[in-house]
Amino acid sequence: MDIFPALASVLSDPSLMAWVLAAAIVGMIVGAIPGLTASAAIAMLLPLTFYMEPLPALAFLYVIGKSGRYGGSIAAILFNTPGTAASAATQIDGYPLARQGKASKAMKVATISSVIGDFTGEILLIVGVAWIATIALKLGPPELFAVYFAAFIVIGSVIGKSVTRGLASAALGVLVAMVGLDPISSTERFTFGSFDLTNGIGLVPLMIGIFVLGEVFAQIEARGKAPEIIAEGDDEVRNGLTWAEYRPCLPHVFRSSLIGSFIGMLPGLGSAIAAFVAYGEGKRRARNPQDWGNGALEGVAAPEAANNAVSGPSMAPLLTLGIPGSTIGAILIGVFLIHGIQIGPTLFLTSRDLIYALFACGLIGIVFYGLIGYFGAAFVGRFITRIPTRVLYPVIFLTSFVAAYTSRGNLFDVYVMVAAGFAGWAMRKLDFNPAAFVISFVLAGGAEETFRQALLLSDNGLLIFVTRPVALLFLLIGISALLFRMRGLARARAVESAP
């Protein structure tokens, strides 16, 4: 297996190890800050990677995504405010444990479970991704467009509370991606006579605006809702974790790791869904389900294992088909493109060593954030409480402006970022989905290219998509996902309205 030479190569490179360690620390801190996410941190730091070699750049952002998922549990346990959407499941039992003086136990359970889940997902990715790439190489334009279509439908319908708003968010992302020049005829589309728009909307300023400024605006709006923080001076907070206490968590951790890994392979579902599915399944199988929600250690272990198990497998559709399985994957596409690396089925033919070195960095990053979290999560929590929001958010705001400008040295990108920031804030208020918007924006170019190539190959127009069995299968998968989602929401509304 190529992973062992890759591990040896990474371990022998001090500068690369330093970037991985820095990413583990940065991701954990950002994830632990209530209101910020790993996606926001990656979007803000993306311009920094322009001046780095491809492997350190990818490893830095990839490990931030991993440790950021884990860091959200710190805010959920200590502040009763989930640092990430997936940590909302951890909050159900984590914060009651902290109120009982068992914050340290809860954070150690979260750390161990996150590491096991992340390792499980990463190993499954390493073992299976080359096989998936081999299959993907056999897909032609009709099949690839059908995959894109299914991804659009799944992402738009599954992410968020509303199918209609989710699909609208995805459609809006496609519409914004069409701004600029037609890739074949070079005619202007949606430029409204503006020269700046002929090159299209930049990915970096758009993502910084949506994820960073949009979140900052939302936090400023809710500035009066300060989270309750567990006092750091309680002796009980420093309690350790024994094997006897963690052993009952192991069946939940292993089951949840597999649940998270499976969900991670499906584009658009993400860690939040994995965490809540694992929590629900864990509670259903628990010996004492009545304890869940009142401070059960297993109730922390299950969602954290599933949450982090998503990280590795979510890279599979990105690396093999060019379809990001998460918002972090959508951002990583930008890094690949910036460094001239074409993602998709041929990636393992052209950049195999780079990809396995990235996997090795991921494994080392898991070890780093696991060690730092196990011994220092409480310190990170206390550090976060000492950062005044009146200092934090202006710094983030200023950094966003600098990052947007330096991406291409263009003041127009700053205007795009500000507009995207207000759009992201409005999406959150109106229950539209920023993640579906950005992922669709990234996918739109590849979808258009494969659609046009498929029509050039066809003698019967659009019928080529239903006469090719694999293409038809993916179209049916997308439509089925939409129908199942609508049925599930209809049942939920019926239960809520029942007397």
C-alpha positions in Angstrom: 0.0 0.0 0.0 1.3 3.5 -0.9 0.4 4.9 2.5 3.5 3.6 4.3 6.1 5.2 2.1 4.0 8.4 2.2 4.0 8.3 6.1 7.8 7.9 6.1 8.2 10.8 3.7 5.9 13.1 5.7 7.5 12.2 9.0 11.0 13.0 7.6 9.9 16.5 6.5 10.1 18.9 9.6 8.5 21.8 7.7 5.5 19.8 6.6 5.1 18.4 10.1 5.1 21.9 11.5 2.3 22.9 9.1 0.3 19.8 10.2 0.8 20.7 13.9 -0.1 24.3 13.2 -3.3 23.2 11.4 -4.3 20.9 14.4 -4.0 23.9 16.8 -5.6 26.5 14.6 -8.6 24.2 13.7 -9.2 23.3 17.3 -9.2 26.9 18.5 -11.4 28.1 15.7 -13.8 25.2 16.2 -14.0 26.0 19.9 -15.0 29.6 19.3 -18.8 29.8 19.4 -20.2 31.0 16.1 -17.1 30.3 14.0 -16.5 27.1 12.0 -13.7 25.2 10.4 -15.1 26.2 7.0 -14.8 29.9 7.9 -11.2 29.4 9.0 -10.3 27.6 5.8 -11.9 30.2 3.6 -10.0 33.0 5.5 -6.7 31.2 5.3 -7.1 30.0 1.7 -5.1 33.0 0.2 -2.1 32.0 2.4 -1.8 28.7 0.5 -1.2 30.5 -2.8 2.4 31.0 -1.7 2.9 27.4 -0.5 3.8 24.2 -2.2 0.8 22.0 -3.1 1.2 19.3 -0.4 1.7 21.7 2.6 -1.1 23.9 1.3 -3.6 21.0 1.0 -2.4 19.3 4.3 -2.8 22.6 6.2 -6.4 23.1 5.2 -7.3 19.4 5.3 -6.1 19.1 8.9 -7.8 22.3 10.0 -11.1 20.8 8.8 -10.4 17.6 10.9 -9.4 19.4 14.1 -12.1 22.0 13.6 -14.8 19.3 13.6 -13.4 18.1 16.9 -12.9 21.6 18.4 -16.7 22.3 18.1 -17.2 19.8 21.0 -15.3 22.1 23.4 -17.7 24.9 22.9 -20.7 22.5 23.1 -19.6 21.1 26.4 -18.3 24.2 28.1 -20.4 27.0 26.7 -23.7 25.2 25.7 -23.1 26.7 22.3 -22.0 24.2 19.6 -18.9 25.4 17.8 -20.1 23.6 14.7 -23.5 22.3 13.5 -22.5 18.7 14.2 -21.6 19.6 17.8 -25.2 20.4 18.5 -25.7 16.6 19.1 -22.7 16.6 21.5 -24.2 19.5 23.4 -27.3 17.4 24.4 -25.3 15.4 26.9 -22.0 17.3 27.0 -23.3 20.4 28.7 -25.3 18.5 31.4 -22.1 16.7 32.2 -20.3 20.0 32.5 -23.0 21.3 34.9 -22.4 18.2 37.0 -18.7 19.1 37.3 -17.6 16.5 34.7 -16.5 18.8 31.9 -13.0 17.2 31.8 -14.5 13.7 31.5 -16.8 14.8 28.7 -14.0 16.5 26.7 -11.8 13.4 27.1 -14.6 11.2 25.9 -15.1 13.5 23.0 -11.4 13.5 22.1 -10.9 9.7 22.2 -14.2 9.1 20.3 -13.2 11.8 17.7 -9.8 10.2 17.1 -11.2 6.7 16.7 -13.9 7.9 14.3 -11.5 10.0 12.3 -9.0 7.1 12.1 -11.8 4.7 10.9 -12.9 7.1 8.2 -9.4 7.9 7.0 -8.4 4.2 6.8 -11.6 3.4 4.8 -10.8 6.3 2.5 -7.2 5.1 2.0 -8.3 1.5 1.3 -11.2 2.3 -1.0 -10.5 5.5 -2.8 -8.2 4.0 -5.5 -10.9 1.4 -6.3 -13.5 4.1 -6.6 -11.2 6.1 -8.9 -10.8 3.0 -11.1 -14.5 2.7 -11.6 -14.8 6.5 -12.1 -12.3 6.3 -15.0 -14.9 4.2 -16.9 -17.6 6.8 -16.7 -18.3 9.0 -19.8 -19.8 12.5 -20.0 -23.4 11.3 -19.8 -22.7 9.3 -16.6 -20.6 12.1 -15.0 -23.4 14.6 -15.7 -25.9 12.3 -14.1 -23.6 12.1 -11.0 -23.5 15.9 -10.9 -27.3 16.0 -11.3 -27.8 13.6 -8.4 -25.3 15.6 -6.3 -27.3 18.8 -7.0 -30.6 17.2 -6.0 -29.2 15.5 -2.9 -27.3 18.5 -1.7 -30.2 20.9 -2.3 -32.9 18.6 -0.8 -31.0 17.1 2.2 -29.1 20.0 3.6 -31.3 22.3 5.7 -34.8 22.2 7.0 -36.7 23.0 3.8 -36.4 21.1 0.5 -37.7 24.1 -1.5 -35.2 26.5 0.1 -32.4 24.0 -0.3 -33.0 23.5 -4.0 -33.4 27.2 -4.4 -30.0 27.7 -2.7 -28.4 25.1 -5.1 -30.0 26.7 -8.1 -28.8 30.2 -7.0 -25.3 28.8 -6.8 -25.5 27.5 -10.3 -26.8 30.8 -11.6 -24.0 32.8 -9.9 -21.4 30.4 -11.4 -22.7 31.2 -14.9 -21.6 34.8 -14.6 -18.8 35.6 -17.0 -17.8 34.2 -20.4 -19.4 31.2 -22.0 -16.7 28.5 -21.9 -17.4 27.5 -25.5 -18.6 30.5 -27.4 -16.9 33.2 -25.2 -20.1 35.3 -25.2 -20.8 37.3 -22.1 -23.4 35.9 -19.6 -25.0 38.0 -16.8 -22.2 40.6 -16.9 -24.5 43.6 -17.2 -21.8 45.4 -19.2 -19.3 45.2 -16.3 -15.7 44.3 -17.4 -15.0 43.0 -13.9 -17.7 40.4 -14.2 -16.3 38.9 -17.5 -13.9 36.8 -15.5 -16.7 35.5 -13.4 -17.1 35.6 -9.6 -14.0 34.6 -7.7 -14.3 31.5 -5.5 -12.2 32.9 -2.6 -14.0 36.2 -2.0 -17.4 34.4 -2.4 -16.5 31.8 0.2 -15.0 34.3 2.6 -18.1 36.5 2.3 -20.6 33.6 2.7 -18.9 31.7 5.5 -16.9 34.3 7.4 -18.6 37.7 7.0 -22.1 36.1 7.0 -21.4 34.4 10.3 -19.8 37.6 11.8 -22.9 39.6 10.8 -25.1 36.9 12.4 -23.1 36.9 15.6 -23.2 40.7 15.8 -26.9 40.6 15.5 -27.1 38.1 18.4 -24.4 39.8 20.5 -26.8 40.2 23.4 -27.1 36.4 23.8 -24.0 35.5 25.7 -23.5 31.8 26.4 -23.4 30.5 29.9 -19.8 29.4 30.7 -18.8 26.7 33.2 -16.6 28.2 35.9 -13.0 27.2 35.3 -12.1 27.1 38.9 -14.3 24.1 39.9 -12.1 21.2 41.1 -14.5 18.7 39.6 -13.8 20.1 36.1 -10.3 18.6 36.3 -11.6 15.0 36.9 -9.9 12.4 34.7 -11.4 9.5 32.8 -11.0 5.9 33.7 -11.1 2.8 31.5 -14.2 1.5 33.3 -16.0 4.7 32.4 -15.0 4.7 28.8 -15.5 1.0 28.0 -19.3 1.2 27.7 -18.8 3.9 25.1 -16.8 1.6 22.7 -19.7 -0.2 21.0 -21.3 3.2 20.3 -18.0 4.6 19.0 -17.4 1.8 16.6 -21.0 1.7 15.3 -21.1 5.5 15.0 -17.7 5.5 13.2 -19.2 3.2 10.5 -22.4 5.3 10.3 -20.3 8.5 9.9 -18.0 6.9 7.3 -21.0 5.8 5.2 -22.7 9.2 5.4 -19.5 10.9 4.6 -19.3 9.2 1.2 -22.6 10.7 0.2 -22.2 14.2 -1.2 -24.0 16.9 0.8 -25.1 15.0 3.8 -22.2 16.1 6.1 -21.2 15.6 9.7 -24.3 17.2 11.3 -26.6 14.6 9.8 -24.1 11.8 10.7 -23.9 13.0 14.3 -27.6 13.1 14.9 -28.2 9.8 13.1 -25.5 8.2 15.3 -27.0 9.8 18.4 -30.4 8.5 17.7 -29.2 5.0 16.9 -27.0 5.0 20.0 -29.9 6.1 22.2 -32.2 3.4 20.7 -29.6 0.7 21.5 -28.5 2.0 24.9 -29.0 0.0 28.0 -30.3 3.0 29.9 -31.8 5.3 27.2 -33.4 7.5 29.9 -29.9 8.7 30.9 -29.3 10.1 27.4 -29.9 13.9 27.4 -29.1 14.1 31.1 -25.4 13.6 31.0 -24.5 10.2 29.5 -20.9 9.8 28.5 -22.1 7.5 25.7 -24.2 10.4 24.4 -21.0 12.4 23.9 -19.1 9.5 22.4 -21.6 8.5 19.7 -22.0 11.8 17.9 -18.4 12.8 18.2 -17.2 9.5 16.6 -19.7 9.9 13.7 -18.9 13.6 13.3 -15.2 13.0 12.7 -15.6 9.8 10.8 -17.2 11.9 8.0 -13.9 13.8 7.4 -12.0 11.2 5.4 -14.8 9.5 3.3 -16.2 12.9 2.3 -13.0 13.3 0.3 -13.8 10.2 -1.8 -16.3 11.9 -4.2 -14.1 15.0 -4.4 -10.9 13.1 -5.4 -12.5 10.6 -7.7 -15.3 12.6 -9.4 -14.5 16.2 -8.6 -17.7 16.5 -6.5 -17.1 17.9 -3.0 -18.9 16.0 -0.3 -18.8 19.0 2.1 -18.2 22.7 2.2 -14.6 22.0 3.3 -14.2 19.8 0.2 -15.6 22.7 -2.0 -12.8 24.9 -0.6 -10.1 22.3 -1.2 -11.1 22.2 -4.9 -9.9 25.8 -5.0 -6.5 24.8 -3.7 -6.2 22.0 -6.2 -7.0 24.3 -9.1 -4.8 27.1 -7.8 -1.8 24.7 -7.9 -2.7 23.4 -11.3 -3.9 20.0 -10.2 -6.9 18.6 -12.1 -9.2 16.7 -9.8 -11.3 13.8 -11.0 -10.9 10.2 -12.2 -7.4 10.9 -13.6 -6.1 12.3 -10.4 -4.6 9.0 -9.2 -2.8 8.6 -12.5 -1.2 12.1 -12.4 -0.8 12.9 -8.7 -0.9 9.6 -6.8 2.1 10.3 -4.6 0.6 13.7 -3.6 -2.7 12.2 -2.6 -1.3 9.5 -0.5 1.0 12.0 1.2 -2.1 14.1 1.9 -3.7 11.0 3.5 -0.6 10.5 5.6 -0.8 14.1 6.8 -4.4 13.5 7.7 -3.4 10.5 9.9 -0.7 12.5 11.6 -3.0 15.5 12.1 -5.5 13.2 13.9 -2.7 12.1 16.3 -1.7 15.8 16.9 -5.2 17.1 17.7 -5.9 14.0 19.8 -2.9 14.5 22.0 -3.5 18.3 22.3 -7.2 17.8 22.9 -6.8 15.1 25.5 -4.3 17.0 27.6 -5.2 20.6 26.7 -8.9 20.9 25.8 -9.7 22.6 29.1 -6.9 25.1 28.5 -8.2 25.9 25.0 -11.7 26.4 26.5 -10.3 28.9 29.1 -8.3 30.6 26.4 -11.5 31.1 24.3 -13.4 32.7 27.2 -10.7 35.3 27.6 -11.0 36.7 24.1 -13.6 39.5 24.1 -15.9 39.5 21.1 -15.4 43.2 20.7 -11.8 42.3 19.8 -12.3 39.0 18.0 -14.9 40.0 15.4 -13.1 43.2 14.3 -9.9 41.2 13.8 -11.8 38.6 11.8 -13.5 41.3 9.8 -10.2 43.0 8.9 -8.5 39.7 8.1 -11.3 38.9 5.7 -10.8 42.1 3.8 -7.1 41.4 3.5 -7.6 37.8 2.4 -10.2 38.7 -0.2 -7.9 41.4 -1.7 -4.7 39.3 -1.8 -6.4 36.4 -3.5 -6.1 38.2 -6.9 -5.0 41.7 -6.0 -8.3 43.1 -7.2 -10.5 45.5 -5.3 -13.5 44.2 -7.1 -13.1 40.9 -5.1 -13.5 42.9 -1.9 -16.9 44.2 -3.2 -17.9 40.7 -4.0 -16.9 39.5 -0.5 -19.0 42.2 1.1 -22.0 41.5 -1.1 -21.6 37.7 -0.4 -21.4 38.5 3.3 -24.8 40.2 3.3 -26.1 37.4 1.1 -24.8 34.8 3.6 -26.4 36.6 6.5 -29.7 36.9 4.7 -29.6 33.2 3.8 -29.2 32.3 7.5 -32.1 34.5 8.5 -34.4 33.2 5.7 -33.4 29.5 6.3 -31.7 29.2 2.9 -28.6 27.2 2.9 -25.1 28.8 2.3 -23.4 25.4 2.1 -25.7 24.2 -0.7 -25.1 27.5 -2.5 -21.3 27.3 -2.4 -21.1 23.6 -3.3 -23.4 24.1 -6.3 -21.3 27.1 -7.3 -18.2 24.9 -7.4 -20.0 22.0 -9.2 -21.6 24.1 -11.9 -18.6 24.4 -14.2 -18.0 20.6 -14.4 -21.7 19.9 -14.7 -22.0 22.3 -17.7 -18.9 20.9 -19.4 -20.1 17.2 -19.1 -23.7 18.2 -20.1 -22.4 19.8 -23.3 -20.0 16.9 -24.1 -22.8 14.4 -23.6 -25.1 16.3 -26.1 -22.2 16.3 -28.6 -22.0 12.5 -28.3 -25.7 12.1 -28.6 -27.7 11.5 -31.7 -31.0 11.7 -29.8 -30.5 14.8 -27.7 -31.4 14.4 -24.0 -32.4 10.8 -24.5 -28.7 9.8 -24.1 -29.2 10.2 -20.3 -31.9 7.6 -20.1 -30.5 5.2 -22.7 -27.2 4.8 -20.8 -27.9 2.5 -17.8 -25.4 4.0 -15.4 -26.5 7.6 -16.2 -30.2 6.5 -15.7 -29.3 4.9 -12.3 -27.8 8.1 -11.0 -30.7 10.2 -12.2 -33.1 7.9 -10.4 -30.9 8.1 -7.2 -31.2 11.9 -7.2 -35.0 11.8 -7.8 -35.4 9.1 -5.1 -33.4 11.1 -2.6 -35.7 14.1 -3.2 -38.9 12.0 -2.9 -37.7 10.3 0.3 -36.7 13.7 1.8 -40.1 15.2 1.0 -41.9 12.2 2.4 -39.8 12.4 5.6 -40.6 16.1 6.1 -44.3 15.5 5.4 -44.3 12.8 8.2 -42.5 15.1 10.6 -45.1 17.9 10.0 -47.9 15.4 10.5 -46.5 14.3 13.8 -46.0 17.9 15.0 -49.6 18.8 14.1 -51.1 15.7 15.7 -53.0 16.5 19.0 
